[in-house]
């Protein structure tokens, strides 16, 4: 039986930290092998980590526009490759939600990252990740 392997995807730099953790700027993105879940682990404080997902794996229609100020802060232009992740929370009764209102945007060329609060009203900070199982009909 093989233990699952972790894949380190590199260090990320959050100039402004993550809301609530503004003092922490350096994070490591780690993927559990063959899993849609990633861990965003603080390099500076081992007690701070977040579960994150690639939102497009679960919400293929997810889309948003970045403001010019965000693009400038991350040094993103038309040619820049970016990645997007969203923080996942496990709530009571094992409900799993994802924050679609505040994606983490990563400039893949320079590793600059920022959690962005979207202006779009259609996204929730507590979007259920998995639909509730429908009751079996008898």
Beta strands, then each sheet from edge to edge (+ up, - down):
strand 1: 6-14
strand 2: 26-32
strand 3: 37-42
strand 4: 49-53
strand 5: 82-90
strand 6: 96-98
strand 7: 104-107
strand 8: 112-115
strand 9: 127-128
sheet 1: 9+ 6- 5+ 4- 3+ 2- 1+ 8+ 7-
end
